[in-house]
Amino acid sequence: MQGGLDGDWDSERVKQLLSNLLTNAVQHGAGKKVGLSVNGEENLVFLEVHNEGPPIRKELRNVPD
């Protein structure tokens, strides 16, 4: 963890977010370790979950190119 992570957080939604992301990573992680990193900047927090499973096909991702 790096940077500041202070904020006005809805704890129940953060719990649900983490639960969904980590459960998905474990289910699709090919039985290998799951990584979680959190980094803060002035007005932003970046959360990244990584597993060793196959990547999500590009057409199924909801992120800009």
CHARMM internal coordinates of N, CA and C (Angstrom, degrees):
IC EDIT
DIST 1 N 1 CA 1.4427
DIST 1 CA 1 C 1.5224
ANGL 1 N 1 CA 1 C 107.43
DIST 1 C 2 N 1.3353
ANGL 1 CA 1 C 2 N 114.82
DIHE 1 N 1 CA 1 C 2 N 137.18
DIST 2 N 2 CA 1.4557
ANGL 1 C 2 N 2 CA 120.72
DIHE 1 CA 1 C 2 N 2 CA 179.11
DIST 2 CA 2 C 1.5236
ANGL 2 N 2 CA 2 C 108.90
DIHE 1 C 2 N 2 CA 2 C -136.30
DIST 2 C 3 N 1.3200
ANGL 2 CA 2 C 3 N 116.73
DIHE 2 N 2 CA 2 C 3 N 157.40
DIST 3 N 3 CA 1.4576
ANGL 2 C 3 N 3 CA 121.15
DIHE 2 CA 2 C 3 N 3 CA 174.91
DIST 3 CA 3 C 1.5084
ANGL 3 N 3 CA 3 C 112.48
DIHE 2 C 3 N 3 CA 3 C 70.87
DIST 3 C 4 N 1.3310
ANGL 3 CA 3 C 4 N 115.13
DIHE 3 N 3 CA 3 C 4 N 178.38
DIST 4 N 4 CA 1.4543
ANGL 3 C 4 N 4 CA 120.77
DIHE 3 CA 3 C 4 N 4 CA 179.99
DIST 4 CA 4 C 1.5166
ANGL 4 N 4 CA 4 C 112.25
DIHE 3 C 4 N 4 CA 4 C -83.05
DIST 4 C 5 N 1.3104
ANGL 4 CA 4 C 5 N 115.70
DIHE 4 N 4 CA 4 C 5 N 140.45
DIST 5 N 5 CA 1.4656
ANGL 4 C 5 N 5 CA 120.86
DIHE 4 CA 4 C 5 N 5 CA 179.15
DIST 5 CA 5 C 1.5187
ANGL 5 N 5 CA 5 C 111.30
DIHE 4 C 5 N 5 CA 5 C -121.09
DIST 5 C 6 N 1.3383
ANGL 5 CA 5 C 6 N 116.22
DIHE 5 N 5 CA 5 C 6 N 14.99
DIST 6 N 6 CA 1.4567
ANGL 5 C 6 N 6 CA 120.00
DIHE 5 CA 5 C 6 N 6 CA 179.13
DIST 6 CA 6 C 1.5247
ANGL 6 N 6 CA 6 C 110.02
DIHE 5 C 6 N 6 CA 6 C -65.29
DIST 6 C 7 N 1.3061
ANGL 6 CA 6 C 7 N 115.80
DIHE 6 N 6 CA 6 C 7 N 145.23
DIST 7 N 7 CA 1.4638
ANGL 6 C 7 N 7 CA 120.19
DIHE 6 CA 6 C 7 N 7 CA 177.89
DIST 7 CA 7 C 1.5106
ANGL 7 N 7 CA 7 C 110.14
DIHE 6 C 7 N 7 CA 7 C 178.44
DIST 7 C 8 N 1.2900
ANGL 7 CA 7 C 8 N 114.71
DIHE 7 N 7 CA 7 C 8 N 174.18
DIST 8 N 8 CA 1.4625
ANGL 7 C 8 N 8 CA 122.18
DIHE 7 CA 7 C 8 N 8 CA 176.29
DIST 8 CA 8 C 1.5196
ANGL 8 N 8 CA 8 C 106.83
DIHE 7 C 8 N 8 CA 8 C -97.85
DIST 8 C 9 N 1.3304
ANGL 8 CA 8 C 9 N 116.55
DIHE 8 N 8 CA 8 C 9 N 89.82
DIST 9 N 9 CA 1.4608
ANGL 8 C 9 N 9 CA 122.84
DIHE 8 CA 8 C 9 N 9 CA -171.98
DIST 9 CA 9 C 1.5201
ANGL 9 N 9 CA 9 C 111.66
DIHE 8 C 9 N 9 CA 9 C -101.03
DIST 9 C 10 N 1.3067
ANGL 9 CA 9 C 10 N 115.91
DIHE 9 N 9 CA 9 C 10 N 142.48
DIST 10 N 10 CA 1.4625
ANGL 9 C 10 N 10 CA 122.64
DIHE 9 CA 9 C 10 N 10 CA 170.52
DIST 10 CA 10 C 1.5263
ANGL 10 N 10 CA 10 C 106.15
DIHE 9 C 10 N 10 CA 10 C -85.07
DIST 10 C 11 N 1.3096
ANGL 10 CA 10 C 11 N 116.79
DIHE 10 N 10 CA 10 C 11 N 100.77
DIST 11 N 11 CA 1.4674
ANGL 10 C 11 N 11 CA 120.62
DIHE 10 CA 10 C 11 N 11 CA -171.46
DIST 11 CA 11 C 1.5288
ANGL 11 N 11 CA 11 C 113.03
DIHE 10 C 11 N 11 CA 11 C -58.55
DIST 11 C 12 N 1.3153
ANGL 11 CA 11 C 12 N 118.04
DIHE 11 N 11 CA 11 C 12 N -36.78
DIST 12 N 12 CA 1.4711
ANGL 11 C 12 N 12 CA 119.50
DIHE 11 CA 11 C 12 N 12 CA 179.77
DIST 12 CA 12 C 1.5209
ANGL 12 N 12 CA 12 C 111.22
DIHE 11 C 12 N 12 CA 12 C -66.38
DIST 12 C 13 N 1.3226
ANGL 12 CA 12 C 13 N 117.74
DIHE 12 N 12 CA 12 C 13 N -39.70
DIST 13 N 13 CA 1.4720
ANGL 12 C 13 N 13 CA 120.53
DIHE 12 CA 12 C 13 N 13 CA 178.46
DIST 13 CA 13 C 1.5273
ANGL 13 N 13 CA 13 C 111.23
DIHE 12 C 13 N 13 CA 13 C -70.01
DIST 13 C 14 N 1.3075
ANGL 13 CA 13 C 14 N 117.29
DIHE 13 N 13 CA 13 C 14 N -36.76
DIST 14 N 14 CA 1.4640
ANGL 13 C 14 N 14 CA 120.05
DIHE 13 CA 13 C 14 N 14 CA 177.25
DIST 14 CA 14 C 1.5298
ANGL 14 N 14 CA 14 C 109.60
DIHE 13 C 14 N 14 CA 14 C -65.53
DIST 14 C 15 N 1.3264
ANGL 14 CA 14 C 15 N 117.53
DIHE 14 N 14 CA 14 C 15 N -41.79
DIST 15 N 15 CA 1.4726
ANGL 14 C 15 N 15 CA 120.87
DIHE 14 CA 14 C 15 N 15 CA 176.91
DIST 15 CA 15 C 1.5238
ANGL 15 N 15 CA 15 C 110.51
DIHE 14 C 15 N 15 CA 15 C -60.29
DIST 15 C 16 N 1.3301
ANGL 15 CA 15 C 16 N 117.02
DIHE 15 N 15 CA 15 C 16 N -44.09
DIST 16 N 16 CA 1.4645
ANGL 15 C 16 N 16 CA 121.14
DIHE 15 CA 15 C 16 N 16 CA -179.64
DIST 16 CA 16 C 1.5260
ANGL 16 N 16 CA 16 C 110.78
DIHE 15 C 16 N 16 CA 16 C -65.29
DIST 16 C 17 N 1.3344
ANGL 16 CA 16 C 17 N 116.57
DIHE 16 N 16 CA 16 C 17 N -42.68
DIST 17 N 17 CA 1.4598
ANGL 16 C 17 N 17 CA 121.37
DIHE 16 CA 16 C 17 N 17 CA 177.93
DIST 17 CA 17 C 1.5254
ANGL 17 N 17 CA 17 C 111.03
DIHE 16 C 17 N 17 CA 17 C -58.01
DIST 17 C 18 N 1.3303
ANGL 17 CA 17 C 18 N 116.03
DIHE 17 N 17 CA 17 C 18 N -51.15
DIST 18 N 18 CA 1.4608
ANGL 17 C 18 N 18 CA 120.41
DIHE 17 CA 17 C 18 N 18 CA -179.62
DIST 18 CA 18 C 1.5237
ANGL 18 N 18 CA 18 C 111.77
DIHE 17 C 18 N 18 CA 18 C -63.44
DIST 18 C 19 N 1.3151
ANGL 18 CA 18 C 19 N 116.20
DIHE 18 N 18 CA 18 C 19 N -41.74
DIST 19 N 19 CA 1.4573
ANGL 18 C 19 N 19 CA 120.13
DIHE 18 CA 18 C 19 N 19 CA 178.58
DIST 19 CA 19 C 1.5289
ANGL 19 N 19 CA 19 C 110.94
DIHE 18 C 19 N 19 CA 19 C -60.40
DIST 19 C 20 N 1.3278
ANGL 19 CA 19 C 20 N 117.13
DIHE 19 N 19 CA 19 C 20 N -46.67
DIST 20 N 20 CA 1.4671
ANGL 19 C 20 N 20 CA 120.89
DIHE 19 CA 19 C 20 N 20 CA -179.39
DIST 20 CA 20 C 1.5280
ANGL 20 N 20 CA 20 C 111.49
DIHE 19 C 20 N 20 CA 20 C -63.11
DIST 20 C 21 N 1.3353
ANGL 20 CA 20 C 21 N 116.64
DIHE 20 N 20 CA 20 C 21 N -48.01
DIST 21 N 21 CA 1.4611
ANGL 20 C 21 N 21 CA 120.34
DIHE 20 CA 20 C 21 N 21 CA -177.88
DIST 21 CA 21 C 1.5247
ANGL 21 N 21 CA 21 C 112.18
DIHE 20 C 21 N 21 CA 21 C -64.01
DIST 21 C 22 N 1.3294
ANGL 21 CA 21 C 22 N 116.34
DIHE 21 N 21 CA 21 C 22 N -45.41
DIST 22 N 22 CA 1.4617
ANGL 21 C 22 N 22 CA 119.20
DIHE 21 CA 21 C 22 N 22 CA -177.37
DIST 22 CA 22 C 1.5242
ANGL 22 N 22 CA 22 C 112.08
DIHE 21 C 22 N 22 CA 22 C -72.23
DIST 22 C 23 N 1.3269
ANGL 22 CA 22 C 23 N 117.44
DIHE 22 N 22 CA 22 C 23 N -37.95
DIST 23 N 23 CA 1.4698
ANGL 22 C 23 N 23 CA 120.16
DIHE 22 CA 22 C 23 N 23 CA 176.60
DIST 23 CA 23 C 1.5140
ANGL 23 N 23 CA 23 C 110.54
DIHE 22 C 23 N 23 CA 23 C -61.54
DIST 23 C 24 N 1.3225
ANGL 23 CA 23 C 24 N 116.89
DIHE 23 N 23 CA 23 C 24 N -44.94
DIST 24 N 24 CA 1.4597
ANGL 23 C 24 N 24 CA 121.53
DIHE 23 CA 23 C 24 N 24 CA 178.31
DIST 24 CA 24 C 1.5316
ANGL 24 N 24 CA 24 C 110.73
DIHE 23 C 24 N 24 CA 24 C -61.71
DIST 24 C 25 N 1.3298
ANGL 24 CA 24 C 25 N 116.75
DIHE 24 N 24 CA 24 C 25 N -44.21
DIST 25 N 25 CA 1.4595
ANGL 24 C 25 N 25 CA 120.53
DIHE 24 CA 24 C 25 N 25 CA -179.58
DIST 25 CA 25 C 1.5250
ANGL 25 N 25 CA 25 C 111.40
DIHE 24 C 25 N 25 CA 25 C -62.59
DIST 25 C 26 N 1.3185
ANGL 25 CA 25 C 26 N 117.34
DIHE 25 N 25 CA 25 C 26 N -39.81
DIST 26 N 26 CA 1.4649
ANGL 25 C 26 N 26 CA 120.97
DIHE 25 CA 25 C 26 N 26 CA 178.50
DIST 26 CA 26 C 1.5314
ANGL 26 N 26 CA 26 C 110.06
DIHE 25 C 26 N 26 CA 26 C -68.65
DIST 26 C 27 N 1.3228
ANGL 26 CA 26 C 27 N 117.44
DIHE 26 N 26 CA 26 C 27 N -45.05
DIST 27 N 27 CA 1.4659
ANGL 26 C 27 N 27 CA 121.17
DIHE 26 CA 26 C 27 N 27 CA -178.24
DIST 27 CA 27 C 1.5188
ANGL 27 N 27 CA 27 C 112.31
DIHE 26 C 27 N 27 CA 27 C -62.64
DIST 27 C 28 N 1.3190
ANGL 27 CA 27 C 28 N 117.21
DIHE 27 N 27 CA 27 C 28 N -34.54
DIST 28 N 28 CA 1.4644
ANGL 27 C 28 N 28 CA 121.01
DIHE 27 CA 27 C 28 N 28 CA -175.12
DIST 28 CA 28 C 1.5298
ANGL 28 N 28 CA 28 C 112.21
DIHE 27 C 28 N 28 CA 28 C -110.17
DIST 28 C 29 N 1.3102
ANGL 28 CA 28 C 29 N 116.61
DIHE 28 N 28 CA 28 C 29 N 17.14
DIST 29 N 29 CA 1.4571
ANGL 28 C 29 N 29 CA 120.97
DIHE 28 CA 28 C 29 N 29 CA -174.16
DIST 29 CA 29 C 1.5056
ANGL 29 N 29 CA 29 C 115.98
DIHE 28 C 29 N 29 CA 29 C -93.71
DIST 29 C 30 N 1.2998
ANGL 29 CA 29 C 30 N 118.21
DIHE 29 N 29 CA 29 C 30 N 12.11
DIST 30 N 30 CA 1.4670
ANGL 29 C 30 N 30 CA 122.09
DIHE 29 CA 29 C 30 N 30 CA 177.03
DIST 30 CA 30 C 1.5316
ANGL 30 N 30 CA 30 C 111.93
DIHE 29 C 30 N 30 CA 30 C 57.62
DIST 30 C 31 N 1.3492
ANGL 30 CA 30 C 31 N 116.69
DIHE 30 N 30 CA 30 C 31 N 29.84
DIST 31 N 31 CA 1.4536
ANGL 30 C 31 N 31 CA 120.97
DIHE 30 CA 30 C 31 N 31 CA 176.59
DIST 31 CA 31 C 1.5197
ANGL 31 N 31 CA 31 C 114.91
DIHE 30 C 31 N 31 CA 31 C 71.75
DIST 31 C 32 N 1.3248
ANGL 31 CA 31 C 32 N 117.26
DIHE 31 N 31 CA 31 C 32 N 14.34
DIST 32 N 32 CA 1.4628
ANGL 31 C 32 N 32 CA 121.07
DIHE 31 CA 31 C 32 N 32 CA -178.66
DIST 32 CA 32 C 1.5169
ANGL 32 N 32 CA 32 C 110.59
DIHE 31 C 32 N 32 CA 32 C -108.59
DIST 32 C 33 N 1.3200
ANGL 32 CA 32 C 33 N 115.93
DIHE 32 N 32 CA 32 C 33 N 177.92
DIST 33 N 33 CA 1.4576
ANGL 32 C 33 N 33 CA 120.11
DIHE 32 CA 32 C 33 N 33 CA -174.81
DIST 33 CA 33 C 1.5308
ANGL 33 N 33 CA 33 C 112.32
DIHE 32 C 33 N 33 CA 33 C -64.90
DIST 33 C 34 N 1.3233
ANGL 33 CA 33 C 34 N 113.95
DIHE 33 N 33 CA 33 C 34 N 154.89
DIST 34 N 34 CA 1.4632
ANGL 33 C 34 N 34 CA 123.30
DIHE 33 CA 33 C 34 N 34 CA 177.98
DIST 34 CA 34 C 1.5212
ANGL 34 N 34 CA 34 C 106.91
DIHE 33 C 34 N 34 CA 34 C -116.93
DIST 34 C 35 N 1.3290
ANGL 34 CA 34 C 35 N 116.39
DIHE 34 N 34 CA 34 C 35 N 134.99
DIST 35 N 35 CA 1.4615
ANGL 34 C 35 N 35 CA 121.22
DIHE 34 CA 34 C 35 N 35 CA 178.70
DIST 35 CA 35 C 1.5172
ANGL 35 N 35 CA 35 C 111.21
DIHE 34 C 35 N 35 CA 35 C -110.23
DIST 35 C 36 N 1.3208
ANGL 35 CA 35 C 36 N 115.86
DIHE 35 N 35 CA 35 C 36 N 147.02
DIST 36 N 36 CA 1.4622
ANGL 35 C 36 N 36 CA 122.08
DIHE 35 CA 35 C 36 N 36 CA 177.98
DIST 36 CA 36 C 1.5219
ANGL 36 N 36 CA 36 C 107.49
DIHE 35 C 36 N 36 CA 36 C -135.65
DIST 36 C 37 N 1.3216
ANGL 36 CA 36 C 37 N 116.61
DIHE 36 N 36 CA 36 C 37 N 128.64
DIST 37 N 37 CA 1.4620
ANGL 36 C 37 N 37 CA 119.90
DIHE 36 CA 36 C 37 N 37 CA 174.91
DIST 37 CA 37 C 1.5210
ANGL 37 N 37 CA 37 C 109.15
DIHE 36 C 37 N 37 CA 37 C -132.09
DIST 37 C 38 N 1.3236
ANGL 37 CA 37 C 38 N 115.30
DIHE 37 N 37 CA 37 C 38 N 145.93
DIST 38 N 38 CA 1.4667
ANGL 37 C 38 N 38 CA 122.09
DIHE 37 CA 37 C 38 N 38 CA 179.52
DIST 38 CA 38 C 1.5232
ANGL 38 N 38 CA 38 C 107.13
DIHE 37 C 38 N 38 CA 38 C -133.85
DIST 38 C 39 N 1.3207
ANGL 38 CA 38 C 39 N 115.80
DIHE 38 N 38 CA 38 C 39 N 128.15
DIST 39 N 39 CA 1.4552
ANGL 38 C 39 N 39 CA 121.81
DIHE 38 CA 38 C 39 N 39 CA 179.29
DIST 39 CA 39 C 1.5190
ANGL 39 N 39 CA 39 C 109.17
DIHE 38 C 39 N 39 CA 39 C -132.54
DIST 39 C 40 N 1.3080
ANGL 39 CA 39 C 40 N 116.46
DIHE 39 N 39 CA 39 C 40 N 138.18
DIST 40 N 40 CA 1.4542
ANGL 39 C 40 N 40 CA 120.92
DIHE 39 CA 39 C 40 N 40 CA 179.44
DIST 40 CA 40 C 1.5056
ANGL 40 N 40 CA 40 C 111.73
DIHE 39 C 40 N 40 CA 40 C -115.54
DIST 40 C 41 N 1.3141
ANGL 40 CA 40 C 41 N 115.64
DIHE 40 N 40 CA 40 C 41 N 145.52
DIST 41 N 41 CA 1.4510
ANGL 40 C 41 N 41 CA 123.69
DIHE 40 CA 40 C 41 N 41 CA 170.70
DIST 41 CA 41 C 1.5187
ANGL 41 N 41 CA 41 C 106.75
DIHE 40 C 41 N 41 CA 41 C -123.94
DIST 41 C 42 N 1.3072
ANGL 41 CA 41 C 42 N 117.00
DIHE 41 N 41 CA 41 C 42 N -171.22
DIST 42 N 42 CA 1.4656
ANGL 41 C 42 N 42 CA 120.15
DIHE 41 CA 41 C 42 N 42 CA -173.34
DIST 42 CA 42 C 1.5313
ANGL 42 N 42 CA 42 C 113.32
DIHE 41 C 42 N 42 CA 42 C -50.95
DIST 42 C 43 N 1.3208
ANGL 42 CA 42 C 43 N 118.21
DIHE 42 N 42 CA 42 C 43 N -54.24
DIST 43 N 43 CA 1.4701
ANGL 42 C 43 N 43 CA 121.78
DIHE 42 CA 42 C 43 N 43 CA -178.16
DIST 43 CA 43 C 1.5227
ANGL 43 N 43 CA 43 C 112.72
DIHE 42 C 43 N 43 CA 43 C -124.61
DIST 43 C 44 N 1.3246
ANGL 43 CA 43 C 44 N 117.24
DIHE 43 N 43 CA 43 C 44 N 18.35
DIST 44 N 44 CA 1.4594
ANGL 43 C 44 N 44 CA 121.07
DIHE 43 CA 43 C 44 N 44 CA -175.69
DIST 44 CA 44 C 1.5198
ANGL 44 N 44 CA 44 C 110.74
DIHE 43 C 44 N 44 CA 44 C -135.83
DIST 44 C 45 N 1.3247
ANGL 44 CA 44 C 45 N 115.11
DIHE 44 N 44 CA 44 C 45 N 150.18
DIST 45 N 45 CA 1.4605
ANGL 44 C 45 N 45 CA 121.48
DIHE 44 CA 44 C 45 N 45 CA 171.60
DIST 45 CA 45 C 1.5234
ANGL 45 N 45 CA 45 C 106.40
DIHE 44 C 45 N 45 CA 45 C -129.65
DIST 45 C 46 N 1.3329
ANGL 45 CA 45 C 46 N 115.70
DIHE 45 N 45 CA 45 C 46 N 130.44
DIST 46 N 46 CA 1.4508
ANGL 45 C 46 N 46 CA 122.00
DIHE 45 CA 45 C 46 N 46 CA 179.07
DIST 46 CA 46 C 1.5232
ANGL 46 N 46 CA 46 C 108.79
DIHE 45 C 46 N 46 CA 46 C -110.07
DIST 46 C 47 N 1.3215
ANGL 46 CA 46 C 47 N 115.66
DIHE 46 N 46 CA 46 C 47 N 127.20
DIST 47 N 47 CA 1.4578
ANGL 46 C 47 N 47 CA 122.24
DIHE 46 CA 46 C 47 N 47 CA 178.58
DIST 47 CA 47 C 1.5154
ANGL 47 N 47 CA 47 C 107.21
DIHE 46 C 47 N 47 CA 47 C -119.65
DIST 47 C 48 N 1.3234
ANGL 47 CA 47 C 48 N 116.83
DIHE 47 N 47 CA 47 C 48 N 129.31
DIST 48 N 48 CA 1.4585
ANGL 47 C 48 N 48 CA 120.71
DIHE 47 CA 47 C 48 N 48 CA -179.57
DIST 48 CA 48 C 1.5194
ANGL 48 N 48 CA 48 C 109.43
DIHE 47 C 48 N 48 CA 48 C -130.78
DIST 48 C 49 N 1.3289
ANGL 48 CA 48 C 49 N 115.26
DIHE 48 N 48 CA 48 C 49 N 130.89
DIST 49 N 49 CA 1.4556
ANGL 48 C 49 N 49 CA 122.07
DIHE 48 CA 48 C 49 N 49 CA 175.56
DIST 49 CA 49 C 1.5274
ANGL 49 N 49 CA 49 C 106.49
DIHE 48 C 49 N 49 CA 49 C -115.78
DIST 49 C 50 N 1.3229
ANGL 49 CA 49 C 50 N 116.22
DIHE 49 N 49 CA 49 C 50 N 133.24
DIST 50 N 50 CA 1.4679
ANGL 49 C 50 N 50 CA 120.71
DIHE 49 CA 49 C 50 N 50 CA -178.03
DIST 50 CA 50 C 1.5249
ANGL 50 N 50 CA 50 C 108.81
DIHE 49 C 50 N 50 CA 50 C -132.61
DIST 50 C 51 N 1.3303
ANGL 50 CA 50 C 51 N 114.90
DIHE 50 N 50 CA 50 C 51 N 138.08
DIST 51 N 51 CA 1.4598
ANGL 50 C 51 N 51 CA 119.62
DIHE 50 CA 50 C 51 N 51 CA 171.27
DIST 51 CA 51 C 1.5228
ANGL 51 N 51 CA 51 C 108.79
DIHE 50 C 51 N 51 CA 51 C -132.54
DIST 51 C 52 N 1.3175
ANGL 51 CA 51 C 52 N 116.57
DIHE 51 N 51 CA 51 C 52 N 176.13
DIST 52 N 52 CA 1.4592
ANGL 51 C 52 N 52 CA 121.16
DIHE 51 CA 51 C 52 N 52 CA -176.15
DIST 52 CA 52 C 1.5183
ANGL 52 N 52 CA 52 C 111.74
DIHE 51 C 52 N 52 CA 52 C -100.72
DIST 52 C 53 N 1.3352
ANGL 52 CA 52 C 53 N 117.31
DIHE 52 N 52 CA 52 C 53 N 11.64
DIST 53 N 53 CA 1.4512
ANGL 52 C 53 N 53 CA 121.04
DIHE 52 CA 52 C 53 N 53 CA 179.09
DIST 53 CA 53 C 1.5158
ANGL 53 N 53 CA 53 C 111.29
DIHE 52 C 53 N 53 CA 53 C -77.24
DIST 53 C 54 N 1.3336
ANGL 53 CA 53 C 54 N 116.49
DIHE 53 N 53 CA 53 C 54 N 177.29
DIST 54 N 54 CA 1.4567
ANGL 53 C 54 N 54 CA 119.79
DIHE 53 CA 53 C 54 N 54 CA 179.69
DIST 54 CA 54 C 1.5348
ANGL 54 N 54 CA 54 C 110.55
DIHE 53 C 54 N 54 CA 54 C -64.04
DIST 54 C 55 N 1.3381
ANGL 54 CA 54 C 55 N 117.67
DIHE 54 N 54 CA 54 C 55 N 146.28
DIST 55 N 55 CA 1.4704
ANGL 54 C 55 N 55 CA 119.83
DIHE 54 CA 54 C 55 N 55 CA -179.75
DIST 55 CA 55 C 1.5276
ANGL 55 N 55 CA 55 C 111.60
DIHE 54 C 55 N 55 CA 55 C -67.92
DIST 55 C 56 N 1.3175
ANGL 55 CA 55 C 56 N 115.45
DIHE 55 N 55 CA 55 C 56 N 156.65
DIST 56 N 56 CA 1.4703
ANGL 55 C 56 N 56 CA 121.26
DIHE 55 CA 55 C 56 N 56 CA 175.65
DIST 56 CA 56 C 1.5223
ANGL 56 N 56 CA 56 C 107.25
DIHE 55 C 56 N 56 CA 56 C -72.39
DIST 56 C 57 N 1.3196
ANGL 56 CA 56 C 57 N 116.31
DIHE 56 N 56 CA 56 C 57 N 131.08
DIST 57 N 57 CA 1.4651
ANGL 56 C 57 N 57 CA 120.21
DIHE 56 CA 56 C 57 N 57 CA 179.54
DIST 57 CA 57 C 1.5284
ANGL 57 N 57 CA 57 C 110.19
DIHE 56 C 57 N 57 CA 57 C -57.15
DIST 57 C 58 N 1.3170
ANGL 57 CA 57 C 58 N 116.58
DIHE 57 N 57 CA 57 C 58 N 141.24
DIST 58 N 58 CA 1.4627
ANGL 57 C 58 N 58 CA 123.04
DIHE 57 CA 57 C 58 N 58 CA -175.08
DIST 58 CA 58 C 1.5265
ANGL 58 N 58 CA 58 C 111.95
DIHE 57 C 58 N 58 CA 58 C -53.62
DIST 58 C 59 N 1.3213
ANGL 58 CA 58 C 59 N 117.30
DIHE 58 N 58 CA 58 C 59 N -42.02
DIST 59 N 59 CA 1.4735
ANGL 58 C 59 N 59 CA 120.23
DIHE 58 CA 58 C 59 N 59 CA -177.24
DIST 59 CA 59 C 1.5318
ANGL 59 N 59 CA 59 C 112.74
DIHE 58 C 59 N 59 CA 59 C -68.50
DIST 59 C 60 N 1.3334
ANGL 59 CA 59 C 60 N 117.76
DIHE 59 N 59 CA 59 C 60 N -15.39
DIST 60 N 60 CA 1.4599
ANGL 59 C 60 N 60 CA 121.24
DIHE 59 CA 59 C 60 N 60 CA 178.18
DIST 60 CA 60 C 1.5204
ANGL 60 N 60 CA 60 C 113.14
DIHE 59 C 60 N 60 CA 60 C -95.31
DIST 60 C 61 N 1.3296
ANGL 60 CA 60 C 61 N 117.30
DIHE 60 N 60 CA 60 C 61 N -10.91
DIST 61 N 61 CA 1.4590
ANGL 60 C 61 N 61 CA 121.13
DIHE 60 CA 60 C 61 N 61 CA 179.80
DIST 61 CA 61 C 1.5140
ANGL 61 N 61 CA 61 C 110.69
DIHE 60 C 61 N 61 CA 61 C -80.96
DIST 61 C 62 N 1.3120
ANGL 61 CA 61 C 62 N 115.40
DIHE 61 N 61 CA 61 C 62 N 144.08
DIST 62 N 62 CA 1.4605
ANGL 61 C 62 N 62 CA 120.97
DIHE 61 CA 61 C 62 N 62 CA 179.28
DIST 62 CA 62 C 1.5270
ANGL 62 N 62 CA 62 C 109.20
DIHE 61 C 62 N 62 CA 62 C -110.10
DIST 62 C 63 N 1.3367
ANGL 62 CA 62 C 63 N 115.55
DIHE 62 N 62 CA 62 C 63 N 58.93
DIST 63 N 63 CA 1.4596
ANGL 62 C 63 N 63 CA 121.08
DIHE 62 CA 62 C 63 N 63 CA 179.29
DIST 63 CA 63 C 1.5152
ANGL 63 N 63 CA 63 C 108.91
DIHE 62 C 63 N 63 CA 63 C -135.05
DIST 63 C 64 N 1.3173
ANGL 63 CA 63 C 64 N 116.69
DIHE 63 N 63 CA 63 C 64 N 145.05
DIST 64 N 64 CA 1.4716
ANGL 63 C 64 N 64 CA 118.78
DIHE 63 CA 63 C 64 N 64 CA 179.16
DIST 64 CA 64 C 1.5221
ANGL 64 N 64 CA 64 C 110.68
DIHE 63 C 64 N 64 CA 64 C -66.11
DIST 64 C 65 N 1.3239
ANGL 64 CA 64 C 65 N 116.37
DIHE 64 N 64 CA 64 C 65 N 150.47
DIST 65 N 65 CA 1.4806
ANGL 64 C 65 N 65 CA 121.86
DIHE 64 CA 64 C 65 N 65 CA 178.10
DIST 65 CA 65 C 1.4981
ANGL 65 N 65 CA 65 C 111.20
DIHE 64 C 65 N 65 CA 65 C -69.93
END
COOR INIT
IC SEED 1 N 1 CA 1 C
IC BUILD
